[in-house]
Amino acid sequence: MEKGTIIDYIDKQKMVCAVVIDSIIAGSHQVRLLTENDRDVRLPVHRISYAGGRLDPAVGRSALVEMLRATALKREDIAKRISIESLWELVRDENQWIDLKTMTEMCFSEPVTPDHEAALVRAIFADRLYFKFNHNRFLPHSEEQIKAILARREKEERHRRLINEGSEWLKTVCKGPVAEPDENVREVVEILVDYYLFGKDAGEYAIAKEIITMAGGISPDTLFSLLVRLGVWDPHENTDLLKHGVPVSWPDKVLDEARSLSGLPGVSVSAHQREDLTGLYVITIDGADTLDFDDALSIEQLEDGSSRIGIHISDVAERIKRGGALDTEALRRGSSIYTADLRIPMFPPVLSEGVCSLKAGENRPAISVIAEFSPQAELVDFRVTASIINVNKHLTYADANAMIGSDNRIASLYRVASSLRERRLKDGALIIDLPEIMVGFDEKRHVNLRRIEQRSPARVLVEEMMIVANWILARFLRDRNIPAVFRSQPEPRQRLFKKGETNNDLFLNWVQRKLVSHASLGCKPGRHCGLGLDLYTTATSPIRKYIDLITQRQVRAGLNLGTPYTKDEIDHLLHELEKPLGYVGKIQQARHRYWVLKYLETMVGTSMDAIVLDRFKNEYSILLPDYLVECRLPAPRAAKLNPKDIVRVKVQHVNARQNIISVFFS
């Protein structure tokens, strides 16, 4: 490129006018320039946007700078006269590159000079909406491309606005009082909520991160506290529900259908197909807070010393029809969710706690499993029937435990349950006996904890009756070749206690639970090693679990009360249930741990016993037995502990919101 050539190039998104002072520099592809800003610049040749027109380098530096500035102003003035949109309208259908000279001649009626060409380049550079340019040629954008560019520009402008306004707002509210967000800030709050919940997976993570960075940076705890101060969240917000999109309210069409069903009689038109069992003395045994009673028990003592036990399950499918709004919503939820501070039922309470619940004193349709046991408490016969029952009394576990020594019915039920349990143990059942930490609240919403033994007589009674009912229903379906959701489970990866035995050792039970193999669901029956049964299904909680409702519909089909699902339909339903069932248990466990850790926040500085579970490179895994909380304990080099050892530890730091607990040797 010759000395004295005037060129335009782009620097920091601005067009700069310059003159070549020295042509190609030896050993490089650069030219030496003097710019309109009186700067000496080395520029790669490929960065030159336009070259045309000449100046005489001999006039001197000051004169060159003045002439460059005049040239730049002239080119800018000419560029302002060009309508890029009008030019695009002329050539919009040209699906090919157009050279600079041709394009320039379209723009001007006067003779075209290098300044006109340079002006066109500048105009198109200033408005890159309509053309793509590459040195001395241009390609018209299509209408679709223009729409996409406009959308991108709008998005970029929105991003700039959110980041600038959001960071300033965040600085302000972090320092002082918090006012309710106005329209401009509400979108920023939504972005920050999404960022807190999903981190790098948030839809607008980059914007949130930039807002926080420009505001000086804040921790997750600070962000959570801010959202509480704004009234967006409760101080104990269950963010897991938000992460998984768990619905806590009901669509109008679901509530409408529920209300229409709640007004129907307790037993519908199918009553003539049902066995009247309202003469039986029927009880429920549940937790003190239970409102949705989906199973009940009865027992008759026969003259020969044998017993006839009824396990009665609310016939939810009598009301909830396949494919309706209620059924679709229940499938979406998959299961009820129960935490210490919240109930999220699978069906609206008007049904789950109303007409579908086995309420005392009211006739209800049921699916009844009637099982006969010998005087030695061995199962000798059973049948399954559609029935009408009327619950006489609701008992809590505490009530039933207190009555076992004085009430013949409860005592007989427990005797049979104990026999069933022993039989399962002999058949290889793995019964893991762990206590349970119950979370409660006082009148000031302070957390209190209560430890209960999982294997109290009443709990064993209910558990065994439900297990035998599910086993009988699995046989009922298998023997009739009706597709069903069967549960199977392989042997544990390792057994820590012998077959046929249980163990009260907390350490062994805790570790054994970690070694249990995952159960699987499918239409093919198989052995359930954990329960010690040749096949198994679940049908005793149709109010709370959609899989149990599926099973109930199949049982009803076997009783000529409906059409069964096909295997393909069941496979499809199981696929639909994978997502909700994948998070329901995790949400319940995480919320339980949150409240236990919330309690332990008040125990910082307290010493307590811990059981060593395992050793790692620089730490131990330990269990705090009074709270059933597992955590890590940093290991000094001198420490030599073994699994099952008891150590004394002190609680150093607990953050329930972040799921953090730190302990050290006391």
C-alpha positions as CSV (number, residue, x, y, z in Angstrom):
1,M,0.0,0.0,0.0
2,E,1.5,3.3,-1.1
3,K,2.5,6.1,1.2
4,G,-0.1,8.9,1.4
5,T,-3.1,6.6,0.9
6,I,-6.0,7.6,3.1
7,I,-7.6,4.7,5.0
8,D,-10.4,4.1,7.4
9,Y,-10.2,1.4,10.1
10,I,-12.3,0.4,13.1
11,D,-10.9,1.0,16.6
12,K,-13.0,0.4,19.7
13,Q,-16.2,0.4,17.7
14,K,-15.4,3.7,16.0
15,M,-14.2,4.5,12.5
16,V,-10.8,6.3,12.4
17,C,-9.4,8.1,9.5
18,A,-5.6,7.8,8.9
19,V,-2.9,8.2,6.3
20,V,-0.2,5.6,5.4
21,I,3.2,7.0,6.5
22,D,5.1,3.8,5.6
23,S,4.0,0.9,3.4
24,I,4.2,-2.7,4.3
25,I,6.7,-3.0,7.2
26,A,9.4,-5.6,6.4
27,G,8.7,-9.0,7.9
28,S,5.1,-8.2,8.8
29,H,1.7,-7.5,7.2
30,Q,1.4,-4.1,8.9
31,V,1.5,-0.5,7.7
32,R,2.5,2.6,9.7
33,L,-0.2,5.2,10.0
34,L,-0.7,8.7,11.2
35,T,-4.3,9.1,12.5
36,E,-6.7,12.0,12.7
37,N,-6.0,12.0,16.5
38,D,-2.3,12.7,15.8
39,R,-1.2,9.2,16.8
40,D,1.3,6.9,15.2
41,V,-0.1,3.4,14.8
42,R,1.0,0.1,13.4
43,L,-2.0,-1.6,11.8
44,P,-2.4,-5.1,10.3
45,V,-3.5,-4.7,6.7
46,H,-6.5,-7.0,7.2
47,R,-8.0,-4.4,9.6
48,I,-8.3,-1.7,7.0
49,S,-12.0,-1.1,6.3
50,Y,-11.5,1.2,3.3
51,A,-8.6,2.6,1.4
52,G,-9.1,5.5,-1.1
53,G,-7.9,9.0,-1.7
54,R,-4.5,10.5,-1.1
55,L,-2.6,13.1,0.9
56,D,0.9,14.3,0.4
57,P,3.1,13.2,3.3
58,A,5.5,16.0,2.5
59,V,3.1,18.7,3.8
60,G,4.2,17.8,7.3
61,R,2.6,16.1,10.3
62,S,0.4,19.0,11.5
63,A,-1.1,19.7,8.1
64,L,-1.7,16.0,7.6
65,V,-3.6,15.7,10.9
66,E,-5.8,18.8,9.9
67,M,-6.5,17.3,6.5
68,L,-7.4,13.9,8.1
69,R,-9.8,15.6,10.4
70,A,-11.4,17.5,7.6
71,T,-11.7,14.3,5.5
72,A,-13.3,12.4,8.4
73,L,-15.8,15.2,9.0
74,K,-16.6,15.3,5.3
75,R,-17.2,11.5,5.2
76,E,-19.4,11.6,8.3
77,D,-21.5,14.4,6.7
78,I,-21.9,12.4,3.5
79,A,-22.8,9.2,5.5
80,K,-25.6,11.1,7.3
81,R,-27.3,11.6,3.9
82,I,-27.4,7.9,3.2
83,S,-30.6,5.9,4.0
84,I,-29.4,2.4,4.6
85,E,-32.9,1.1,4.8
86,S,-33.8,2.7,1.5
87,L,-30.7,1.2,-0.1
88,W,-31.7,-2.2,1.3
89,E,-35.2,-1.9,-0.2
90,L,-33.5,-1.5,-3.6
91,V,-31.3,-4.6,-3.3
92,R,-33.2,-6.8,-0.8
93,D,-33.9,-9.5,-3.3
94,E,-30.2,-9.7,-4.4
95,N,-29.0,-12.9,-2.8
96,Q,-25.4,-12.2,-3.6
97,W,-22.5,-9.9,-2.7
98,I,-22.6,-6.4,-4.3
99,D,-19.4,-4.5,-4.8
100,L,-18.7,-1.1,-3.1
101,K,-18.6,0.9,-6.3
102,T,-22.0,-0.4,-7.5
103,M,-23.6,0.2,-4.1
104,T,-22.2,3.7,-3.9
105,E,-23.5,4.7,-7.3
106,M,-27.0,3.6,-6.2
107,C,-26.8,6.1,-3.4
108,F,-25.7,9.3,-5.1
109,S,-26.6,11.2,-8.3
110,E,-23.4,13.2,-8.2
111,P,-20.0,11.8,-9.4
112,V,-18.7,9.2,-6.9
113,T,-15.4,9.9,-5.1
114,P,-13.4,7.9,-2.5
115,D,-15.1,10.0,0.1
116,H,-18.5,8.8,-1.1
117,E,-17.4,5.2,-0.9
118,A,-15.8,5.7,2.5
119,A,-19.0,7.4,3.7
120,L,-21.1,4.3,2.6
121,V,-18.8,2.0,4.5
122,R,-19.2,4.2,7.5
123,A,-22.9,4.4,7.2
124,I,-23.3,0.6,6.9
125,F,-20.8,0.1,9.8
126,A,-23.0,2.5,11.9
127,D,-26.1,0.5,11.1
128,R,-25.3,-3.2,10.6
129,L,-28.9,-4.2,10.6
130,Y,-29.4,-4.4,6.8
131,F,-26.1,-5.6,5.4
132,K,-23.2,-7.8,6.0
133,F,-20.0,-6.2,4.8
134,N,-16.6,-7.7,4.0
135,H,-14.0,-5.2,2.8
136,N,-15.3,-3.7,-0.4
137,R,-18.5,-5.7,-0.9
138,F,-21.9,-6.1,0.8
139,L,-24.6,-8.8,1.2
140,P,-28.2,-7.8,2.0
141,H,-29.7,-9.5,5.0
142,S,-33.0,-11.3,4.6
143,E,-36.1,-10.2,6.5
144,E,-35.7,-13.2,8.8
145,Q,-32.1,-12.2,9.6
146,I,-33.1,-8.6,10.2
147,K,-35.8,-9.7,12.7
148,A,-33.2,-11.9,14.4
149,I,-30.7,-9.0,14.7
150,L,-33.4,-6.7,16.1
151,A,-34.4,-9.4,18.7
152,R,-30.7,-9.8,19.6
153,R,-30.3,-6.1,20.0
154,E,-33.4,-5.8,22.2
155,K,-32.1,-8.7,24.3
156,E,-28.7,-7.1,24.7
157,E,-30.2,-3.8,25.6
158,R,-32.4,-5.5,28.2
159,H,-29.3,-7.2,29.6
160,R,-27.5,-3.9,29.9
161,R,-30.5,-2.3,31.5
162,L,-31.0,-5.1,34.0
163,I,-27.3,-5.2,35.0
164,N,-27.0,-1.5,35.4
165,E,-30.2,-0.9,37.2
166,G,-30.1,-4.2,39.1
167,S,-26.6,-3.7,40.5
168,E,-27.4,-0.2,41.7
169,W,-30.6,-1.4,43.3
170,L,-28.8,-4.3,44.9
171,K,-26.1,-2.0,46.4
172,T,-28.8,0.2,47.9
173,V,-30.9,-2.5,49.5
174,C,-27.9,-4.3,50.9
175,K,-27.0,-1.2,52.8
176,G,-30.3,0.1,54.0
177,P,-34.1,-0.5,54.3
178,V,-35.8,-2.6,51.7
179,A,-38.8,-1.2,49.8
180,E,-41.2,-3.3,47.7
181,P,-39.6,-3.7,44.3
182,D,-41.1,-1.5,41.5
183,E,-41.8,-2.8,38.0
184,N,-38.2,-2.0,36.9
185,V,-36.7,-4.0,39.7
186,R,-39.2,-6.9,39.9
187,E,-37.5,-8.6,36.9
188,V,-34.1,-8.3,38.7
189,V,-35.6,-10.0,41.8
190,E,-36.9,-12.9,39.6
191,I,-33.5,-13.3,38.1
192,L,-31.9,-13.4,41.5
193,V,-34.4,-15.9,42.8
194,D,-33.6,-18.2,39.8
195,Y,-29.9,-17.7,40.4
196,Y,-30.2,-18.7,44.1
197,L,-32.2,-21.8,43.2
198,F,-30.3,-23.1,40.2
199,G,-26.8,-21.5,40.3
200,K,-25.0,-22.0,37.0
201,D,-28.1,-23.8,35.6
202,A,-30.2,-20.6,36.0
203,G,-31.7,-19.3,32.8
204,E,-30.1,-15.9,33.2
205,Y,-27.1,-16.9,35.2
206,A,-24.7,-14.5,33.4
207,I,-26.9,-11.5,34.1
208,A,-27.4,-12.5,37.8
209,K,-23.7,-13.0,38.2
210,E,-22.8,-9.7,36.7
211,I,-25.4,-7.9,38.8
212,I,-24.0,-9.4,42.0
213,T,-20.4,-8.7,40.9
214,M,-21.1,-5.1,40.1
215,A,-22.9,-4.7,43.4
216,G,-19.7,-5.8,45.2
217,G,-20.5,-9.5,45.6
218,I,-22.9,-11.1,48.1
219,S,-23.0,-14.6,49.7
220,P,-25.9,-17.1,49.2
221,D,-26.9,-16.5,52.8
222,T,-27.0,-12.7,52.2
223,L,-29.0,-13.2,49.0
224,F,-31.5,-15.5,50.8
225,S,-31.9,-13.0,53.7
226,L,-32.5,-10.2,51.1
227,L,-35.3,-12.2,49.5
228,V,-36.8,-12.8,52.9
229,R,-36.6,-9.0,53.7
230,L,-38.3,-8.3,50.3
231,G,-41.2,-10.6,51.3
232,V,-40.4,-13.0,48.4
233,W,-39.7,-15.9,50.7
234,D,-40.4,-17.1,54.2
235,P,-37.5,-17.3,56.6
236,H,-37.8,-21.1,56.4
237,E,-38.7,-21.2,52.7
238,N,-38.5,-24.8,51.3
239,T,-36.5,-24.0,48.3
240,D,-36.4,-27.6,47.2
241,L,-40.1,-27.3,46.3
242,L,-39.2,-24.4,44.0
243,K,-36.2,-26.1,42.5
244,H,-38.4,-29.1,41.4
245,G,-41.4,-27.1,40.5
246,V,-43.6,-28.9,43.0
247,P,-47.2,-27.6,42.8
248,V,-48.6,-26.5,46.2
249,S,-51.9,-25.2,44.9
250,W,-54.5,-26.6,42.5
251,P,-55.7,-25.6,39.0
252,D,-59.3,-24.4,39.0
253,K,-60.5,-27.3,36.8
254,V,-59.1,-29.8,39.4
255,L,-60.8,-28.0,42.3
256,D,-64.1,-27.9,40.3
257,E,-63.9,-31.6,39.7
258,A,-63.0,-32.3,43.3
259,R,-65.9,-30.2,44.6
260,S,-68.3,-32.0,42.3
261,L,-67.2,-35.4,43.6
262,S,-67.2,-34.3,47.2
263,G,-70.9,-33.8,47.1
264,L,-71.7,-37.4,46.0
265,P,-72.9,-40.0,48.5
266,G,-70.4,-41.9,50.5
267,V,-71.1,-45.0,48.5
268,S,-72.0,-44.6,44.8
269,V,-74.1,-46.6,42.3
270,S,-71.7,-49.6,42.5
271,A,-73.1,-50.4,46.0
272,H,-75.0,-53.4,44.7
273,Q,-71.7,-54.9,43.5
274,R,-70.1,-54.6,46.9
275,E,-70.1,-56.8,50.0
276,D,-71.6,-55.1,53.0
277,L,-69.0,-55.2,55.8
278,T,-70.4,-52.4,57.8
279,G,-71.2,-54.8,60.6
280,L,-67.5,-55.4,61.3
281,Y,-65.7,-53.5,64.0
282,V,-63.2,-51.5,62.0
283,I,-60.3,-49.3,63.3
284,T,-57.6,-47.2,61.8
285,I,-54.1,-46.8,63.4
286,D,-52.1,-43.8,62.3
287,G,-50.0,-40.9,63.4
288,A,-51.7,-38.3,65.6
289,D,-51.7,-35.8,62.8
290,T,-53.1,-38.0,60.1
291,L,-56.2,-36.6,58.3
292,D,-56.2,-38.8,55.2
293,F,-57.1,-42.3,56.3
294,D,-56.6,-44.7,53.4
295,D,-56.4,-48.1,55.3
296,A,-58.2,-49.7,58.2
297,L,-58.3,-53.0,60.0
298,S,-60.8,-55.5,61.4
299,I,-60.5,-58.8,63.2
300,E,-63.0,-61.5,63.9
301,Q,-62.2,-64.3,66.4
302,L,-63.7,-67.6,65.1
303,E,-65.0,-70.5,67.2
304,D,-62.1,-72.8,66.4
305,G,-59.6,-70.2,67.6
306,S,-58.6,-68.9,64.2
307,S,-58.8,-65.3,63.2
308,R,-60.3,-63.5,60.2
309,I,-58.5,-60.2,59.6
310,G,-59.7,-57.6,57.2
311,I,-57.3,-55.0,55.7
312,H,-59.6,-52.4,54.1
313,I,-58.3,-49.9,51.6
314,S,-60.2,-46.8,50.6
315,D,-61.5,-47.4,47.0
316,V,-60.2,-44.1,45.7
317,A,-60.6,-45.3,42.1
318,E,-64.4,-45.5,42.6
319,R,-64.4,-41.7,42.4
320,I,-61.2,-40.7,40.5
321,K,-61.7,-41.7,36.9
322,R,-58.8,-42.3,34.5
323,G,-57.8,-39.3,32.4
324,G,-59.9,-36.7,34.3
325,A,-58.4,-33.5,35.7
326,L,-57.9,-35.0,39.1
327,D,-56.2,-38.1,37.7
328,T,-53.9,-36.0,35.5
329,E,-52.9,-33.8,38.4
330,A,-52.3,-36.7,40.7
331,L,-50.1,-38.3,38.0
332,R,-48.1,-35.1,37.7
333,R,-47.6,-35.0,41.5
334,G,-46.9,-38.8,41.8
335,S,-47.3,-38.8,45.6
336,S,-48.3,-36.7,48.5
337,I,-45.4,-34.9,50.2
338,Y,-45.4,-34.7,54.0
339,T,-42.9,-32.6,55.9
340,A,-42.9,-31.3,59.5
341,D,-44.2,-27.9,58.4
342,L,-46.2,-28.7,55.2
343,R,-48.6,-31.2,53.7
344,I,-48.9,-31.3,49.9
345,P,-51.5,-34.0,49.2
346,M,-51.8,-35.8,45.9
347,F,-55.5,-35.0,45.8
348,P,-57.2,-31.8,47.1
349,P,-58.1,-32.0,50.8
350,V,-61.8,-32.0,50.1
351,L,-61.2,-35.5,48.7
352,S,-58.1,-36.7,50.5
353,E,-59.4,-35.7,53.9
354,G,-63.1,-35.9,53.0
355,V,-65.0,-38.4,50.9
356,C,-61.9,-40.5,50.0
357,S,-60.8,-40.8,53.6
358,L,-62.1,-43.7,55.8
359,K,-63.7,-41.3,58.3
360,A,-65.2,-42.8,61.4
361,G,-69.0,-43.2,61.3
362,E,-69.4,-42.9,57.5
363,N,-70.0,-45.6,55.0
364,R,-67.1,-45.8,52.5
365,P,-66.4,-48.0,49.4
366,A,-63.3,-50.1,50.0
367,I,-61.2,-52.9,48.5
368,S,-61.0,-55.4,51.3
369,V,-58.4,-58.2,51.7
370,I,-59.9,-60.8,54.0
371,A,-57.3,-63.2,55.4
372,E,-57.9,-66.2,57.6
373,F,-55.2,-67.3,60.1
374,S,-55.0,-70.5,62.1
375,P,-54.8,-70.5,65.9
376,Q,-51.0,-70.7,65.4
377,A,-51.3,-67.4,63.4
378,E,-50.5,-69.0,60.0
379,L,-52.2,-67.8,56.9
380,V,-54.6,-70.5,55.6
381,D,-56.8,-68.6,53.2
382,F,-57.7,-65.2,51.7
383,R,-60.0,-63.5,49.4
384,V,-60.3,-60.0,47.9
385,T,-63.6,-58.2,47.7
386,A,-65.2,-54.9,46.8
387,S,-66.9,-53.8,50.0
388,I,-68.7,-51.1,52.0
389,I,-67.2,-50.4,55.5
390,N,-67.8,-48.0,58.3
391,V,-64.9,-47.2,60.6
392,N,-65.7,-47.4,64.2
393,K,-62.7,-45.7,65.7
394,H,-59.5,-43.8,64.9
395,L,-56.5,-44.9,67.0
396,T,-53.1,-43.3,67.2
397,Y,-50.0,-45.5,67.5
398,A,-49.8,-44.4,71.1
399,D,-53.4,-45.5,71.6
400,A,-52.8,-48.9,70.1
401,N,-49.6,-49.5,72.1
402,A,-51.5,-48.7,75.3
403,M,-54.3,-51.1,74.3
404,I,-52.3,-54.1,73.4
405,G,-52.4,-55.5,76.9
406,S,-56.0,-54.8,77.5
407,D,-57.9,-55.0,74.2
408,N,-58.3,-58.5,72.7
409,R,-58.7,-57.3,69.2
410,I,-55.5,-55.2,69.2
411,A,-53.6,-58.0,71.0
412,S,-54.8,-60.6,68.4
413,L,-53.8,-58.3,65.6
414,Y,-50.3,-57.9,67.1
415,R,-49.9,-61.6,67.7
416,V,-50.7,-62.4,64.0
417,A,-48.4,-59.5,62.9
418,S,-45.6,-60.8,65.0
419,S,-46.0,-64.2,63.5
420,L,-46.0,-62.8,59.9
421,R,-42.8,-60.9,60.8
422,E,-41.1,-64.0,62.0
423,R,-42.1,-65.9,58.9
424,R,-40.7,-63.2,56.7
425,L,-37.4,-63.2,58.7
426,K,-37.1,-67.0,58.2
427,D,-37.7,-66.4,54.5
428,G,-34.7,-64.0,54.3
429,A,-36.3,-60.6,55.0
430,L,-33.8,-57.9,56.0
431,I,-35.5,-55.8,58.7
432,I,-33.6,-52.7,59.5
433,D,-34.5,-51.3,62.9
434,L,-33.8,-47.6,63.2
435,P,-35.4,-45.1,65.5
436,E,-37.1,-42.0,64.0
437,I,-36.6,-38.3,64.9
438,M,-39.9,-36.6,64.9
439,V,-39.9,-32.8,64.3
440,G,-42.4,-30.6,66.1
441,F,-42.9,-26.9,66.9
442,D,-43.9,-25.0,70.0
443,E,-46.3,-22.0,70.0
444,K,-43.4,-19.7,69.1
445,R,-42.4,-21.9,66.1
446,H,-39.3,-23.1,67.9
447,V,-38.2,-26.6,66.8
448,N,-38.4,-29.5,69.2
449,L,-37.3,-33.0,68.5
450,R,-38.7,-36.3,69.7
451,R,-37.1,-39.7,69.2
452,I,-39.5,-42.7,68.7
453,E,-38.7,-46.3,68.2
454,Q,-39.8,-47.4,64.8
455,R,-40.6,-51.0,65.9
456,S,-43.1,-50.2,68.6
457,P,-45.8,-52.9,68.7
458,A,-48.4,-50.8,67.0
459,R,-46.1,-49.9,64.2
460,V,-45.1,-53.5,63.7
461,L,-48.8,-54.4,63.7
462,V,-49.7,-51.9,61.0
463,E,-46.6,-52.6,58.9
464,E,-47.1,-56.3,58.8
465,M,-50.8,-56.0,58.0
466,M,-50.1,-53.7,55.0
467,I,-47.3,-56.0,53.8
468,V,-49.4,-59.1,53.9
469,A,-52.3,-57.2,52.1
470,N,-49.9,-56.0,49.4
471,W,-48.5,-59.6,49.0
472,I,-52.0,-61.0,48.7
473,L,-53.0,-58.4,46.1
474,A,-49.8,-59.1,44.1
475,R,-50.8,-62.8,44.0
476,F,-54.4,-61.9,43.1
477,L,-53.1,-59.9,40.1
478,R,-50.5,-62.4,39.0
479,D,-52.9,-65.4,39.2
480,R,-55.3,-63.6,36.9
481,N,-52.6,-62.4,34.5
482,I,-53.5,-58.8,35.1
483,P,-50.6,-56.4,34.4
484,A,-49.4,-54.7,37.6
485,V,-46.6,-52.6,39.1
486,F,-44.6,-55.2,41.0
487,R,-41.7,-54.3,43.3
488,S,-38.6,-56.5,43.4
489,Q,-35.3,-56.1,45.2
490,P,-32.1,-58.1,44.9
491,E,-30.0,-59.3,47.9
492,P,-28.1,-56.5,49.7
493,R,-24.6,-56.0,48.7
494,Q,-23.6,-57.3,52.1
495,R,-25.5,-58.7,55.1
496,L,-24.3,-57.5,58.5
497,F,-26.6,-59.8,60.5
498,K,-27.7,-63.3,59.9
499,K,-30.8,-64.3,57.9
500,G,-33.7,-64.8,60.3
501,E,-32.4,-62.4,62.8
502,T,-32.8,-58.7,63.7
503,N,-30.3,-56.6,65.5
504,N,-30.9,-53.6,67.8
505,D,-27.4,-52.2,67.3
506,L,-27.7,-48.7,65.9
507,F,-24.3,-48.8,64.1
508,L,-25.1,-52.1,62.3
509,N,-28.5,-51.0,61.2
510,W,-27.3,-47.6,60.0
511,V,-24.5,-49.2,57.9
512,Q,-26.7,-52.0,56.7
513,R,-29.2,-49.5,55.3
514,K,-26.4,-48.2,53.1
515,L,-25.7,-51.7,51.7
516,V,-29.3,-52.4,50.7
517,S,-29.8,-52.8,47.0
518,H,-32.2,-50.5,45.1
519,A,-35.7,-51.9,44.6
520,S,-37.1,-51.8,41.0
521,L,-40.6,-51.4,39.6
522,G,-41.9,-53.3,36.6
523,C,-44.7,-55.5,35.2
524,K,-42.8,-58.7,35.8
525,P,-43.2,-60.1,39.4
526,G,-40.0,-61.0,41.2
527,R,-38.6,-61.7,44.6
528,H,-38.4,-58.9,47.1
529,C,-35.4,-59.9,49.2
530,G,-35.7,-57.0,51.7
531,L,-39.2,-58.2,52.6
532,G,-38.5,-61.9,52.2
533,L,-41.4,-62.4,49.8
534,D,-41.7,-64.1,46.4
535,L,-43.5,-61.1,44.9
536,Y,-44.9,-57.8,46.0
537,T,-46.9,-54.8,45.0
538,T,-48.2,-51.7,46.8
539,A,-51.9,-50.9,47.0
540,T,-52.6,-49.7,50.5
541,S,-52.0,-45.9,50.0
542,P,-54.1,-44.9,47.0
543,I,-54.9,-41.5,48.5
544,R,-51.2,-40.7,48.8
545,K,-49.4,-42.6,46.1
546,Y,-50.3,-42.8,42.4
547,I,-48.6,-46.2,41.9
548,D,-51.0,-47.6,44.6
549,L,-53.9,-46.1,42.7
550,I,-52.7,-47.9,39.5
551,T,-52.6,-51.1,41.5
552,Q,-56.1,-50.5,42.9
553,R,-57.5,-50.0,39.4
554,Q,-56.0,-53.3,38.3
555,V,-57.5,-55.0,41.4
556,R,-60.9,-53.5,40.6
557,A,-60.6,-54.9,37.1
558,G,-60.0,-58.3,38.6
559,L,-63.3,-57.8,40.6
560,N,-65.2,-56.7,37.4
561,L,-65.3,-53.1,38.4
562,G,-63.4,-51.6,35.6
563,T,-61.1,-52.0,32.6
564,P,-57.4,-52.8,33.5
565,Y,-54.4,-50.9,32.1
566,T,-52.5,-52.7,29.5
567,K,-48.8,-53.5,30.1
568,D,-47.8,-50.7,27.6
569,E,-50.1,-48.2,29.5
570,I,-48.4,-49.1,32.8
571,D,-45.0,-48.8,31.3
572,H,-46.0,-45.3,30.1
573,L,-47.3,-44.3,33.5
574,L,-44.1,-45.5,35.2
575,H,-42.2,-43.3,32.8
576,E,-44.3,-40.3,33.6
577,L,-43.8,-41.0,37.3
578,E,-40.0,-41.2,37.1
579,K,-39.6,-37.4,37.6
580,P,-41.9,-36.8,40.6
581,L,-40.9,-40.0,42.4
582,G,-37.3,-39.1,41.8
583,Y,-37.6,-36.0,44.0
584,V,-40.4,-36.7,46.5
585,G,-38.3,-38.7,48.8
586,K,-35.3,-36.4,48.5
587,I,-37.5,-33.3,49.3
588,Q,-38.9,-35.0,52.4
589,Q,-35.4,-36.2,53.6
590,A,-33.8,-32.8,52.9
591,R,-36.6,-30.9,54.8
592,H,-36.3,-33.3,57.7
593,R,-32.6,-32.7,57.9
594,Y,-33.1,-28.9,57.6
595,W,-35.3,-28.9,60.7
596,V,-33.0,-31.1,62.7
597,L,-30.0,-28.9,61.7
598,K,-32.2,-25.9,62.6
599,Y,-32.5,-27.4,66.1
600,L,-28.8,-28.1,66.2
601,E,-28.0,-24.4,65.4
602,T,-29.1,-23.8,69.0
603,M,-26.6,-26.5,70.2
604,V,-23.4,-24.8,69.0
605,G,-20.7,-25.3,71.6
606,T,-22.4,-28.4,73.1
607,S,-20.5,-31.6,73.4
608,M,-22.2,-35.0,72.6
609,D,-21.4,-38.6,71.7
610,A,-20.8,-39.7,68.2
611,I,-20.4,-43.1,66.5
612,V,-17.6,-43.5,64.1
613,L,-18.9,-44.9,60.8
614,D,-15.9,-44.9,58.5
615,R,-12.5,-43.4,58.1
616,F,-11.2,-41.4,55.1
617,K,-7.9,-39.8,54.4
618,N,-8.2,-36.7,56.7
619,E,-11.5,-37.2,58.3
620,Y,-14.0,-39.6,59.8
621,S,-17.7,-40.1,58.9
622,I,-19.6,-40.0,62.1
623,L,-23.2,-40.3,63.3
624,L,-24.7,-38.2,66.0
625,P,-27.0,-40.9,67.5
626,D,-29.3,-38.6,69.5
627,Y,-30.3,-36.8,66.3
628,L,-29.5,-39.4,63.6
629,V,-27.4,-36.8,61.7
630,E,-24.4,-38.0,59.7
631,C,-21.5,-35.6,59.2
632,R,-17.7,-35.4,58.9
633,L,-15.1,-35.1,61.7
634,P,-11.6,-33.8,60.9
635,A,-9.1,-36.3,61.9
636,P,-5.9,-35.3,63.7
637,R,-2.9,-37.4,62.7
638,A,-2.7,-38.9,66.1
639,A,-6.3,-40.1,66.1
640,K,-6.7,-43.8,65.4
641,L,-10.3,-44.7,65.5
642,N,-12.3,-47.6,64.1
643,P,-15.8,-48.0,62.9
644,K,-18.3,-48.3,65.8
645,D,-16.0,-46.4,68.3
646,I,-17.7,-43.8,70.4
647,V,-16.1,-40.4,70.5
648,R,-17.0,-37.1,72.2
649,V,-17.4,-34.2,69.8
650,K,-18.4,-30.5,70.1
651,V,-20.7,-28.8,67.7
652,Q,-18.7,-25.9,66.1
653,H,-20.9,-24.5,63.4
654,V,-24.4,-25.3,61.9
655,N,-26.1,-23.7,59.0
656,A,-29.4,-25.4,58.2
657,R,-30.0,-23.3,55.1
658,Q,-26.7,-24.4,53.6
659,N,-26.9,-28.0,55.0
660,I,-23.7,-27.5,56.9
661,I,-22.7,-28.9,60.2
662,S,-19.1,-28.8,61.6
663,V,-17.9,-30.7,64.6
664,F,-14.5,-31.3,66.2
665,F,-13.1,-33.5,68.9
666,S,-14.4,-32.3,72.3
